[in-house]
Amino acid sequence: MNAKWLMGLSVFIIAFVLVGQVVAYWVNPHHYSADAEVTGGEIVFTVSAPSSDYSVLAYDNKGFESVTVLYVFMDDGYSGGQSMSDVRTFLGQLKRELDIRGFSDIIEVDAAELSDLMSESGSGKGILMLTGAFPDTVYSGNAADPVFTWLDNMGSIFWLNGKIGHFVSHGDGTKTKLEGTDVLFFGTDGAVRASDSDPIGKERGADRTIGEMLYVNTGVRAGDVTNGLNRSIGGNTLSIGFSDGDGYGSTTLTDRGEGKGMIAVFGGGLIADVRVTAAQVIASGISYNVDADEIVFLTGGLNGTHHGTIGPVDDFTDVYIFIGKLNTVYGKLSRFGA
C-alpha cells in the first residue's frame, strides 16, 4: 500500500467516526432514558439524564387498559367550519409533545375510517378529536350511534376543542347543532359548560393532586374551563386541573357513569397549555380509575443514572416515568397488567 492510499483511508475512517458521533448526538443529544422492570416480585426503575429532574408515577388502572394506540380524526370535508390549517398545525405540535414522552403510535383516520374503527373493540385505543364536532358517519344524536358503541366497547375519546356532543359535522364542511346531548353522553343536563364568559377557573379541581404529580394545567391559561365538563356528572370522574365556581373543569376524565370507555375533555381549545396537558395525560396512560391516595409518586434530581424501587408488582398496572417535570423532555410508560 502506498502512503497516499493509507492517508486517504485514515481520513475516511476518522470522518466516518465523527459523522457517527454527530448522528448519535443528534438522535439523543442528552442521552435521556428510563425503564421499569420486575425484579424479585418488585418493580424497580432506572432513569438517566444529565442534570435534570425526574418523576415516577406508579398506579393501578383497575381493569382499564391504558391507551397505547391513538387515532386522530382528520377529514378536510368534515371541517365543520374549523380551519383545518390551524388543526393540522396544532396536531403537528401535539405529535412532537407526545413523541418526546414515548408515544408515537398515532394514526390519522377520515370520516369513513372513523366509522369502521368505532365498530371494533376500543380497549387500549383512543380517538383524538380536534375539529369541535363528530362527523355524521358516527354521530347523529341517538344512543345507537357508533360513538356510543365505541365507548361501550372500552374505547377512549380525547376531546380538545368545542363542546362535546353539541354539534355534528357534514361532508360539505357545515355542522348542525343538536339538543339534549348532555343527557345522552353524561346522563344529566348541564354537563358541558355552555357559557363562554369568564372561562378561567381559579379553584383547584377535586383531583388536582394527580394533576400536580403530572405537572399539567400549569400555564398562563391553565385554568381555562371553556367547554369543560362538570365534576358532578357522576360515575368515576376525575377533575385534575382547575375549576370554576360551578364545578366545570379544565381537565376532566370520566366513564360516563357506566364503567366502560373513557371521555377526557380539555377546556380551552387549541392552545399551547392544552397541547402540553393533553400530551402528558395521554402519554401517562391514566384513566378515571386512578386513585391519588394509591399512587406511588417519586421525584428528585439527578445528574447521571439513578435506580429505585417502587413496590410489589401486584400493586400496580402501569408506571410512567418522565424527565423535566413541567418542561418534560423525555417520558416512558411501562405496563405490568390490565
KATA-V398389 format. One record per residue. RES is the residue in one letter. OMEGA is omega in degrees with one decimal (none if undefined). NEAR is the number of other C-alpha atoms within 10 Angstrom. Layout:
BEGIN
res:RES omega:OMEGA near:NEAR
res:RES omega:OMEGA near:NEAR
END
This chain:
BEGIN
res:M omega:178.3 near:5
res:N omega:-174.6 near:6
res:A omega:-178.7 near:8
res:K omega:-179.5 near:9
res:W omega:178.8 near:10
res:L omega:179.6 near:11
res:M omega:178.7 near:11
res:G omega:178.8 near:10
res:L omega:179.7 near:12
res:S omega:179.0 near:12
res:V omega:179.8 near:11
res:F omega:-178.6 near:12
res:I omega:179.6 near:12
res:I omega:-179.9 near:11
res:A omega:-179.9 near:12
res:F omega:179.8 near:12
res:V omega:-179.2 near:11
res:L omega:178.4 near:12
res:V omega:178.4 near:12
res:G omega:178.8 near:12
res:Q omega:179.4 near:11
res:V omega:179.4 near:12
res:V omega:179.4 near:12
res:A omega:179.6 near:12
res:Y omega:-178.7 near:12
res:W omega:-178.9 near:10
res:V omega:-179.2 near:9
res:N omega:-169.1 near:10
res:P omega:-177.2 near:10
res:H omega:172.8 near:13
res:H omega:175.1 near:13
res:Y omega:173.8 near:18
res:S omega:177.4 near:17
res:A omega:179.3 near:23
res:D omega:174.9 near:17
res:A omega:-179.1 near:24
res:E omega:-177.9 near:17
res:V omega:176.3 near:15
res:T omega:179.2 near:12
res:G omega:178.3 near:9
res:G omega:179.2 near:11
res:E omega:176.9 near:15
res:I omega:175.3 near:21
res:V omega:-178.3 near:18
res:F omega:175.7 near:19
res:T omega:178.7 near:15
res:V omega:-178.9 near:21
res:S omega:178.2 near:20
res:A omega:176.1 near:21
res:P omega:172.9 near:13
res:S omega:-177.7 near:12
res:S omega:171.6 near:17
res:D omega:175.9 near:18
res:Y omega:177.0 near:23
res:S omega:179.5 near:21
res:V omega:172.6 near:27
res:L omega:173.4 near:22
res:A omega:-173.3 near:24
res:Y omega:177.8 near:23
res:D omega:179.3 near:23
res:N omega:171.2 near:20
res:K omega:175.2 near:15
res:G omega:177.5 near:13
res:F omega:179.1 near:23
res:E omega:-178.0 near:22
res:S omega:-177.5 near:24
res:V omega:177.4 near:21
res:T omega:174.9 near:19
res:V omega:-175.4 near:17
res:L omega:173.9 near:20
res:Y omega:178.1 near:19
res:V omega:179.7 near:19
res:F omega:178.6 near:20
res:M omega:-179.1 near:22
res:D omega:-175.4 near:18
res:D omega:179.7 near:17
res:G omega:-178.5 near:17
res:Y omega:-176.8 near:25
res:S omega:-178.7 near:24
res:G omega:-179.4 near:23
res:G omega:179.0 near:15
res:Q omega:176.0 near:18
res:S omega:-179.7 near:11
res:M omega:174.9 near:18
res:S omega:177.9 near:10
res:D omega:-179.2 near:13
res:V omega:-178.4 near:17
res:R omega:176.0 near:13
res:T omega:179.1 near:11
res:F omega:-179.3 near:16
res:L omega:178.0 near:18
res:G omega:178.3 near:12
res:Q omega:179.3 near:16
res:L omega:177.9 near:19
res:K omega:178.3 near:17
res:R omega:178.4 near:14
res:E omega:178.9 near:23
res:L omega:-176.3 near:24
res:D omega:-179.7 near:19
res:I omega:177.5 near:18
res:R omega:175.6 near:24
res:G omega:-178.8 near:15
res:F omega:-176.6 near:23
res:S omega:-177.6 near:16
res:D omega:-176.1 near:12
res:I omega:-173.7 near:17
res:I omega:177.9 near:13
res:E omega:177.3 near:14
res:V omega:175.4 near:17
res:D omega:-173.7 near:16
res:A omega:179.6 near:22
res:A omega:179.9 near:13
res:E omega:177.1 near:12
res:L omega:178.0 near:23
res:S omega:177.8 near:20
res:D omega:-179.1 near:13
res:L omega:-174.9 near:19
res:M omega:175.5 near:20
res:S omega:-178.0 near:15
res:E omega:172.2 near:14
res:S omega:-177.6 near:15
res:G omega:-176.8 near:23
res:S omega:-178.8 near:21
res:G omega:-177.8 near:18
res:K omega:177.4 near:20
res:G omega:176.2 near:26
res:I omega:179.9 near:26
res:L omega:-179.4 near:22
res:M omega:-176.1 near:20
res:L omega:-169.7 near:25
res:T omega:175.4 near:27
res:G omega:179.9 near:23
res:A omega:170.8 near:27
res:F omega:176.3 near:26
res:P omega:-177.6 near:27
res:D omega:174.6 near:21
res:T omega:-177.5 near:20
res:V omega:-171.9 near:23
res:Y omega:176.9 near:20
res:S omega:-177.7 near:19
res:G omega:180.0 near:20
res:N omega:-175.7 near:12
res:A omega:-179.0 near:13
res:A omega:-178.0 near:11
res:D omega:178.8 near:16
res:P omega:177.6 near:22
res:V omega:-176.1 near:25
res:F omega:172.3 near:20
res:T omega:178.2 near:19
res:W omega:-179.1 near:27
res:L omega:179.1 near:25
res:D omega:178.3 near:20
res:N omega:174.2 near:16
res:M omega:175.1 near:22
res:G omega:178.7 near:26
res:S omega:175.2 near:27
res:I omega:175.1 near:23
res:F omega:-172.1 near:22
res:W omega:-172.8 near:24
res:L omega:-173.4 near:26
res:N omega:178.4 near:24
res:G omega:-176.7 near:23
res:K omega:-172.0 near:21
res:I omega:177.3 near:24
res:G omega:-174.9 near:22
res:H omega:-178.3 near:19
res:F omega:171.2 near:22
res:V omega:-177.9 near:23
res:S omega:-176.9 near:25
res:H omega:-174.9 near:18
res:G omega:177.8 near:16
res:D omega:177.0 near:12
res:G omega:179.9 near:14
res:T omega:175.2 near:14
res:K omega:-178.1 near:21
res:T omega:177.6 near:13
res:K omega:178.4 near:12
res:L omega:-179.5 near:13
res:E omega:175.0 near:11
res:G omega:-173.5 near:14
res:T omega:177.4 near:22
res:D omega:176.9 near:20
res:V omega:-179.2 near:13
res:L omega:-178.1 near:16
res:F omega:-168.2 near:23
res:F omega:174.9 near:22
res:G omega:-178.7 near:16
res:T omega:173.2 near:15
res:D omega:175.0 near:13
res:G omega:179.8 near:17
res:A omega:-179.7 near:23
res:V omega:-177.9 near:26
res:R omega:-176.7 near:20
res:A omega:-176.7 near:13
res:S omega:175.0 near:10
res:D omega:-179.3 near:11
res:S omega:179.2 near:8
res:D omega:-169.4 near:10
res:P omega:-176.6 near:22
res:I omega:178.0 near:21
res:G omega:-176.1 near:23
res:K omega:-176.0 near:16
res:E omega:175.6 near:15
res:R omega:173.8 near:19
res:G omega:-176.9 near:25
res:A omega:-178.9 near:17
res:D omega:-177.0 near:18
res:R omega:179.7 near:22
res:T omega:178.4 near:17
res:I omega:177.5 near:23
res:G omega:179.2 near:23
res:E omega:176.7 near:15
res:M omega:-178.5 near:19
res:L omega:-178.1 near:24
res:Y omega:178.1 near:22
res:V omega:-178.0 near:24
res:N omega:-179.3 near:25
res:T omega:-178.1 near:17
res:G omega:-177.6 near:15
res:V omega:-179.4 near:9
res:R omega:-174.3 near:18
res:A omega:-178.2 near:23
res:G omega:-178.1 near:27
res:D omega:-176.0 near:29
res:V omega:175.3 near:34
res:T omega:-179.5 near:27
res:N omega:-176.3 near:27
res:G omega:176.8 near:32
res:L omega:177.7 near:32
res:N omega:-178.7 near:25
res:R omega:-173.0 near:24
res:S omega:-176.9 near:15
res:I omega:175.6 near:22
res:G omega:-177.1 near:17
res:G omega:173.9 near:16
res:N omega:-174.9 near:19
res:T omega:177.5 near:26
res:L omega:172.8 near:29
res:S omega:-169.6 near:29
res:I omega:178.9 near:25
res:G omega:176.8 near:32
res:F omega:-179.2 near:27
res:S omega:173.6 near:29
res:D omega:-176.7 near:22
res:G omega:-179.6 near:9
res:D omega:175.6 near:11
res:G omega:177.5 near:23
res:Y omega:-171.4 near:29
res:G omega:177.3 near:37
res:S omega:176.0 near:33
res:T omega:-174.6 near:34
res:T omega:177.2 near:26
res:L omega:-178.1 near:25
res:T omega:178.0 near:27
res:D omega:-177.9 near:26
res:R omega:179.0 near:21
res:G omega:-176.3 near:16
res:E omega:179.1 near:14
res:G omega:-176.8 near:17
res:K omega:-177.9 near:20
res:G omega:-176.3 near:28
res:M omega:168.2 near:27
res:I omega:174.8 near:25
res:A omega:-177.5 near:26
res:V omega:179.1 near:28
res:F omega:-179.9 near:30
res:G omega:173.4 near:32
res:G omega:178.3 near:26
res:G omega:-173.5 near:22
res:L omega:-179.4 near:20
res:I omega:-174.6 near:14
res:A omega:-178.7 near:17
res:D omega:178.8 near:21
res:V omega:-179.7 near:27
res:R omega:-177.9 near:21
res:V omega:-180.0 near:23
res:T omega:-179.2 near:26
res:A omega:179.5 near:25
res:A omega:-178.4 near:21
res:Q omega:180.0 near:24
res:V omega:-179.0 near:21
res:I omega:-176.7 near:22
res:A omega:-178.0 near:25
res:S omega:180.0 near:26
res:G omega:-176.1 near:21
res:I omega:176.4 near:24
res:S omega:177.5 near:28
res:Y omega:-178.1 near:22
res:N omega:-175.0 near:20
res:V omega:-179.7 near:18
res:D omega:-176.9 near:17
res:A omega:-177.5 near:16
res:D omega:-177.7 near:9
res:E omega:179.7 near:12
res:I omega:167.2 near:18
res:V omega:-176.6 near:16
res:F omega:179.5 near:18
res:L omega:179.1 near:15
res:T omega:-180.0 near:15
res:G omega:178.2 near:12
res:G omega:178.1 near:15
res:L omega:173.0 near:16
res:N omega:-173.5 near:11
res:G omega:-177.1 near:13
res:T omega:179.0 near:13
res:H omega:177.0 near:15
res:H omega:178.4 near:12
res:G omega:178.0 near:13
res:T omega:-177.8 near:15
res:I omega:-179.5 near:20
res:G omega:-177.7 near:15
res:P omega:-177.0 near:14
res:V omega:-179.2 near:19
res:D omega:-178.3 near:12
res:D omega:-171.9 near:18
res:F omega:173.2 near:23
res:T omega:-173.9 near:20
res:D omega:173.4 near:24
res:V omega:178.4 near:27
res:Y omega:179.0 near:24
res:I omega:176.0 near:28
res:F omega:-175.9 near:30
res:I omega:176.1 near:28
res:G omega:179.6 near:17
res:K omega:-176.9 near:19
res:L omega:179.5 near:19
res:N omega:-175.9 near:11
res:T omega:179.9 near:20
res:V omega:-179.5 near:16
res:Y omega:176.5 near:22
res:G omega:176.8 near:26
res:K omega:174.9 near:21
res:L omega:174.5 near:23
res:S omega:-177.7 near:17
res:R omega:-178.3 near:17
res:F omega:178.3 near:16
res:G omega:-179.3 near:17
res:A omega:none near:14
END
